[in-house]
């Protein structure tokens, strides 16, 4: 499952992540969305809330559902 992360204010696309491990989470889709909201909107940390790499690290330390950054090359 892939997720396009967008800026909540401007709507700008910030990056893409994909789920790599869901553990025993039944609703991993909702967990990723909640995690992005906590990181980006609520800013429950001292990190750059628009940095997708920092989000991936933060998410993987704080959530069961593990994600990784994805880079796509459009030809």
C-alpha positions in Angstrom: 0.0 0.0 0.0 1.4 3.4 -1.0 0.5 6.8 0.5 1.0 10.2 -1.0 1.8 12.7 1.8 0.6 16.2 1.2 0.9 19.5 3.0 -2.3 20.2 4.9 -2.1 23.9 4.2 -0.9 24.2 0.6 -1.9 20.7 -0.7 1.7 20.3 -2.1 2.8 16.8 -2.6 5.7 16.1 -0.1 6.5 12.5 -0.8 5.4 8.9 -1.0 5.7 6.2 1.6 4.8 2.5 1.5 3.9 0.1 4.2 6.5 -2.6 4.8 5.2 -4.3 7.9 1.8 -4.2 9.6 2.5 -6.5 12.5 -0.8 -7.4 14.1 -2.6 -4.1 13.2 -5.9 -4.8 11.6 -6.4 -1.3 10.2 -2.9 -0.2 9.1 -4.4 2.2 6.5 -5.9 4.3 9.3 -2.8 4.0 11.4 -0.6 5.6 8.7 -3.1 8.4 8.2 -3.3 9.1 11.9 0.4 9.0 12.2 0.9 11.5 9.4 -1.8 13.8 11.1 0.1 13.6 14.4 3.4 14.3 12.8 2.4 16.9 10.2 -0.6 18.7 11.7 -0.4 18.3 15.4 3.4 18.4 15.4 3.9 16.2 18.5 7.7 16.4 18.2 10.6 18.8 17.6 11.2 17.7 14.0 10.4 19.4 10.6 6.8 18.5 10.1 7.2 18.5 6.3 10.2 16.3 6.1 9.1 12.9 4.9 12.4 11.2 5.9 12.0 12.4 9.4 8.3 11.3 9.4 9.4 7.8 8.4 11.9 7.5 11.2 9.4 9.0 13.7 6.6 6.7 12.6 8.8 3.6 12.7 9.8 4.4 16.3 6.3 5.1 17.5 4.0 2.8 15.5 3.5 -0.9 14.9 3.0 -0.3 11.2 6.4 0.2 9.6 6.9 2.4 6.5 9.6 3.4 4.1 10.2 6.3 1.7 9.5 5.7 -2.0 11.0 7.7 -4.8 9.3 7.4 -8.2 11.0 8.4 -11.5 8.5 9.6 -14.1 9.6 9.0 -17.6 
